[in-house]
Amino acid sequence: MNLTVRGQQIEVTDALKDYVDKKFSRLEKYFDAPPTSDGSVTLSTTRDLHTVEVTIPLPGLVLRAEDESDDMYASIDAVVDKLERQIRKHKTKLNRKFRQEGSLKTLFVEDPAGGVAVAEDEDAELDELEVVRTKRFLLKPMDVEEAILQMNMIGHNFFVFANIDNEEVNVVYKRNDGKYGLIERE
């Protein structure tokens, strides 16, 4: 797995880079062949909080995790654990859903070295992924600023709207840092 490690407001030392490589090599046991895609690891510090953000694009899915703690090494460990849970969850979901060859199921190893099995509580967690409510609403054309105001007015952390500028459905959302993001179709 090719990982690009970069730092924001922190110098990425060789020790940090080696630690990241060592920890992320744990993920390779879940794949038949090592992923050829390039992942990115961003290490940053803000007010004594050490944040690690990871994005690994794979065929058909993107693995993404983020963690924040007082210690950079603890944040790296937590992110790797989150990614392992995501991989196991996707693997279980794919094994249930896609039984034919040629699907995404072939991306993951059937029984990774070390015999890591999906725990019962993860199976229960997957069963909880059921839609319990459906909402329908008319998309009013508006600009991004009006959509943010509407989102804040109803107290949600995201808002779906018809963008008056590009005449497409967009989503605005509130980020963890308190700023706003916009999701557009490519």
C-alpha positions as CSV (number, residue, x, y, z in Angstrom):
1,M,0.0,0.0,0.0
2,N,1.5,3.3,-1.0
3,L,0.9,5.9,1.7
4,T,1.8,9.6,1.4
5,V,2.4,11.0,4.9
6,R,2.3,14.7,5.3
7,G,2.2,17.1,8.3
8,Q,0.2,20.2,9.0
9,Q,1.8,22.4,11.7
10,I,4.0,19.5,12.5
11,E,7.3,18.1,11.1
12,V,6.9,14.5,10.0
13,T,10.0,12.8,11.5
14,D,11.4,9.5,10.3
15,A,10.2,7.9,13.5
16,L,6.7,9.0,12.9
17,K,6.9,7.9,9.2
18,D,8.2,4.5,10.3
19,Y,5.5,4.1,12.9
20,V,2.8,4.9,10.3
21,D,4.2,2.4,7.9
22,K,4.5,-0.3,10.5
23,K,0.9,0.2,11.8
24,F,-0.6,0.4,8.3
25,S,1.1,-2.7,7.2
26,R,-1.4,-4.5,9.6
27,L,-4.1,-3.7,7.0
28,E,-2.4,-5.6,4.2
29,K,-3.4,-9.0,5.7
30,Y,-7.1,-8.2,4.7
31,F,-6.4,-8.0,1.0
32,D,-5.6,-10.7,-1.6
33,A,-3.1,-8.4,-3.3
34,P,-1.8,-5.2,-1.8
35,P,-3.9,-2.2,-3.0
36,T,-2.2,-0.3,-5.7
37,S,-4.0,2.9,-5.0
38,D,-2.2,5.7,-3.2
39,G,-3.6,6.6,0.2
40,S,-2.9,9.7,2.1
41,V,-2.2,10.2,5.8
42,T,-2.3,13.7,7.3
43,L,-0.8,14.4,10.7
44,S,-1.7,17.7,12.3
45,T,-1.6,19.4,15.7
46,T,-4.0,22.1,16.9
47,R,-3.9,23.4,20.5
48,D,-2.2,20.3,22.0
49,L,-4.6,17.9,20.0
50,H,-2.9,15.5,17.6
51,T,-5.1,14.6,14.6
52,V,-4.6,11.8,12.1
53,E,-6.7,11.8,8.9
54,V,-6.5,8.8,6.5
55,T,-8.1,8.3,3.1
56,I,-7.5,5.1,1.1
57,P,-9.3,4.9,-2.2
58,L,-10.1,1.3,-3.3
59,P,-12.0,-0.1,-6.2
60,G,-15.7,0.6,-5.4
61,L,-15.2,2.1,-1.9
62,V,-13.1,4.7,0.0
63,L,-11.7,3.9,3.4
64,R,-11.6,7.0,5.6
65,A,-10.9,7.5,9.2
66,E,-9.9,10.3,11.6
67,D,-8.9,10.4,15.2
68,E,-7.9,13.1,17.6
69,S,-6.1,12.7,21.0
70,D,-3.3,14.2,23.2
71,D,-0.7,11.8,21.7
72,M,0.1,11.4,18.0
73,Y,1.0,7.7,18.4
74,A,-2.3,7.0,20.2
75,S,-4.1,8.8,17.3
76,I,-2.3,6.6,14.7
77,D,-3.2,3.4,16.6
78,A,-6.9,4.5,16.9
79,V,-7.1,5.3,13.2
80,V,-5.7,1.9,12.2
81,D,-8.2,0.2,14.5
82,K,-11.1,2.2,12.9
83,L,-9.9,1.2,9.4
84,E,-9.7,-2.4,10.5
85,R,-13.3,-2.3,11.7
86,Q,-14.4,-0.6,8.4
87,I,-12.6,-3.3,6.4
88,R,-14.2,-6.2,8.4
89,K,-17.6,-4.5,8.2
90,H,-17.3,-4.1,4.4
91,K,-16.0,-7.7,4.0
92,T,-19.0,-9.1,6.0
93,K,-21.4,-7.0,4.1
94,L,-20.0,-8.1,0.8
95,N,-19.9,-11.7,1.8
96,R,-23.6,-11.5,2.7
97,K,-24.7,-9.6,-0.4
98,F,-22.4,-10.6,-3.2
99,R,-21.9,-14.4,-3.6
100,Q,-20.8,-14.4,-7.2
101,E,-17.2,-14.1,-8.5
102,G,-16.0,-10.8,-9.9
103,S,-17.6,-8.7,-7.3
104,L,-15.9,-6.6,-4.7
105,K,-15.7,-9.7,-2.5
106,T,-12.6,-10.7,-4.3
107,L,-10.8,-7.6,-3.0
108,F,-10.6,-9.0,0.6
109,V,-9.0,-12.2,1.9
110,E,-11.4,-14.8,3.1
111,D,-9.6,-15.6,6.4
112,P,-6.8,-13.1,7.1
113,A,-3.5,-14.4,8.6
114,G,-4.1,-14.5,12.3
115,G,-7.7,-15.7,11.9
116,V,-9.4,-12.4,12.7
117,A,-13.1,-13.2,12.7
118,V,-16.0,-10.8,12.6
119,A,-17.3,-10.5,16.1
120,E,-21.0,-11.1,17.0
121,D,-21.5,-7.5,17.9
122,E,-20.3,-6.4,14.5
123,D,-22.9,-8.7,12.9
124,A,-25.5,-7.2,15.1
125,E,-24.3,-3.7,14.1
126,L,-24.7,-4.6,10.4
127,D,-28.3,-5.8,11.0
128,E,-29.1,-2.4,12.5
129,L,-28.4,-0.7,9.2
130,E,-32.1,-0.6,8.3
131,V,-34.0,2.4,7.1
132,V,-36.6,3.3,9.7
133,R,-37.9,6.5,8.2
134,T,-38.2,8.1,4.8
135,K,-38.7,11.8,4.2
136,R,-39.9,13.4,1.0
137,F,-39.7,17.0,0.3
138,L,-39.7,19.5,-2.5
139,L,-36.2,20.9,-3.4
140,K,-36.4,24.6,-3.4
141,P,-33.8,26.3,-5.7
142,M,-31.5,28.4,-3.5
143,D,-27.9,29.5,-3.3
144,V,-25.3,28.0,-0.9
145,E,-25.6,30.7,1.7
146,E,-29.4,30.3,1.9
147,A,-29.0,26.6,2.3
148,I,-26.6,27.1,5.2
149,L,-29.0,29.4,6.8
150,Q,-31.9,26.9,6.4
151,M,-29.7,24.1,7.8
152,N,-28.8,26.2,10.9
153,M,-32.5,27.2,11.3
154,I,-33.7,23.6,11.5
155,G,-30.8,22.6,13.7
156,H,-29.4,19.8,11.4
157,N,-25.7,19.2,10.5
158,F,-26.5,18.8,6.8
159,F,-29.0,20.1,4.2
160,V,-30.0,18.9,0.8
161,F,-31.0,21.6,-1.7
162,A,-31.3,22.4,-5.4
163,N,-28.4,24.8,-6.2
164,I,-29.6,27.8,-8.2
165,D,-26.1,28.3,-9.6
166,N,-25.6,24.9,-11.3
167,E,-29.2,23.6,-11.2
168,E,-28.1,20.4,-9.5
169,V,-28.8,18.7,-6.2
170,N,-26.1,19.6,-3.6
171,V,-25.5,19.1,0.1
172,V,-24.1,21.5,2.6
173,Y,-22.8,20.2,5.9
174,K,-21.2,21.4,9.1
175,R,-17.7,20.2,9.6
176,N,-16.1,19.2,12.9
177,D,-14.0,22.4,12.8
178,G,-17.3,24.5,12.8
179,K,-16.9,25.5,9.2
180,Y,-19.1,24.4,6.3
181,G,-18.6,22.0,3.4
182,L,-20.4,21.6,0.1
183,I,-20.9,18.3,-1.7
184,E,-21.4,18.5,-5.5
185,R,-21.6,15.9,-8.2
186,E,-18.6,15.4,-10.5
